[in-house]
Amino acid sequence: MNIAYVAILFSLVTTLECNSVVSNAQNRTSNPSVTLTSKARRVKWKAGSYDGIILGRSTLSDVTAKFGTPSWQGDNEEPFESDDADELLLQYFGDGNRPKMDIVVGKRNGIVKWIGLDLRSEVSASSIIRKFGPKFIETIDRSFCKLAEGDRGKRKNFDRWDYPKFLVYPELGMFFIVDENDKVDQINYSYTCRD
């Protein structure tokens, strides 16, 4: 058998196997917003929104028009995007009408990237699921772009040392950080998933 024939045969078998895997995976999910990769699926992320502020579209001027002058603002010491150190952190300390809120915007374009709202008191992860529905994915990985779609709506039994956990709602553009006591104290809205 010559080498060219073996290479063609290998290529044909590999193509058939890959097409079969992709076809089988696509048959198991009816969600058209999921793109398949070799091990995990890249989940389509819908930009979050809070109180009229649409992440990825609204600007710093929209934020100040809606919420007023921040209690504090300065350089974001923990950049939302690792490749963009030019971010501004706005902090609103909260009052009787609004919770404590952190907002990250790009310095160059003024676009809102992330909003974190502190809840007035901790709530259970189960109550979050009851409120926002079963379309979450639970993970301990800080990268939200590649998640196992088959795990949607299922709570996992992570090792007790695997914290924090994240309840991720890609279609809502939000995630919750769950502590070791299965409690949540902050809602996070994002304009994109985090790689």
Sequence and secondary structure as in RCSB ss.txt:
>XXXX:A:sequence
MNIAYVAILFSLVTTLECNSVVSNAQNRTSNPSVTLTSKARRVKWKAGSYDGIILGRSTLSDVTAKFGTPSWQGD
NEEPFESDDADELLLQYFGDGNRPKMDIVVGKRNGIVKWIGLDLRSEVSASSIIRKFGPKFIETIDRSFCKLAEG
DRGKRKNFDRWDYPKFLVYPELGMFFIVDENDKVDQINYSYTCRD
>XXXX:A:secstr
  HHHHHHHHHHHHHHHHHHHHHHHHHH   TTEEE SSSEEE     EETTEETTT BHHHHHHHH S SEEEE
 SS SSTT   EEEEEE   SSS  EEEEEETTT BEEEEEEEEEEEEEHHHHHHHH S  EEES S  SEE GG
GTT      TT   EEEEEGGGTEEEEE TTSEEEEEEEESS   
